[in-house]
Amino acid sequence: MTRPVHPKKEIEEALRYAQANGWTVKVGGAHAWGRLYCPYNDAECRCGDFCIVGIWSTPKNAGNHARALRRVVDHCTTHQMNVRQ
């Protein structure tokens, strides 16, 4: 089953980038459009603090929110260690 498309194109591109890197997008939640889940969910990966990221439906600046989502994906410490090996 495919997920719904995010209404902001910048954020949708960031979500596709995250999915291409193994992250999972789950739509729904109380105040967020959805959540982004790390494929590793490793307790040693920055103490698990960044393994779940909220995806806002209408952020003040969609470009900044999209960059923040990409930054979380790019700075996953477990992923970086696996790529170096």
N, C-alpha and C positions, 0 to 999 in steps of 0.2 A: 504494500500500500504506500502510495506516495504522500508526502507531507504537503500541507498547504504552503503556498508561496508567501513569503514575507512582503508586506505592502511597500516597504522601502527598498529600492533596488540595490543600494550600497550594502545594506544589511543582508539581503538575499545573496549577494555575491560572496560576502564573508562567510555565510552559512554553508554555501557550496564549497568554499575553500576548506572550511573545517571538516565537512563530510569527506572530502577528498583525502584528508589527513587522518581519517579514522574516527573522528568525533561523531557523536550521535545527537541528533536534534529531536527533542520531544516537545510538541506543541501543547500549550495549555498551562494553566496555573492561575494563581490568585491575581497578581498584579502584573505579571509579565506575559509576553506573547508566547514564550516557551523557555526551555532550558537547553544548554549545550553541555554534554557529558563527555569527559575525557575517556579515551579507550583503555587507558592503563589503570586509572583510579588507584594509584599507588600511594600508600601512606607516606612514603619517603619523598614523594614528589611535592615539595613545598608544603609538607604536612597535610596534603589533601585539600588545602584551602582553595585551589584554583581548578579542582576537578569538576566542578559544576559552576556554570556561568549563566546568569539570567540574560534573556534576550528581550529587550523592551520593544513594545509595539510602536510607540510614537516617542522616540527620544527627542530631546531638544535639538540635537545636531546628529543626524543619521550617519554622516561621514565619520564623526568622532567615535560614535558607538561601534561602527563597523571596524574601524582601525583598532579599537580596544579588543574586539572579539578576535581579530587576526593576531594581535599581540599575545593574547592568552594562548592561542594555538601554537604560535611560533616559539614561545618561551616555556613550553612544557618541558621540565627538566628530564623526565623519564624518556620522552621522545628524543631529546637532544643526545642523551647518553646512548640510546639504541642506534642513532644515525652515525655517531662517531665510531662505533665498534665495527 
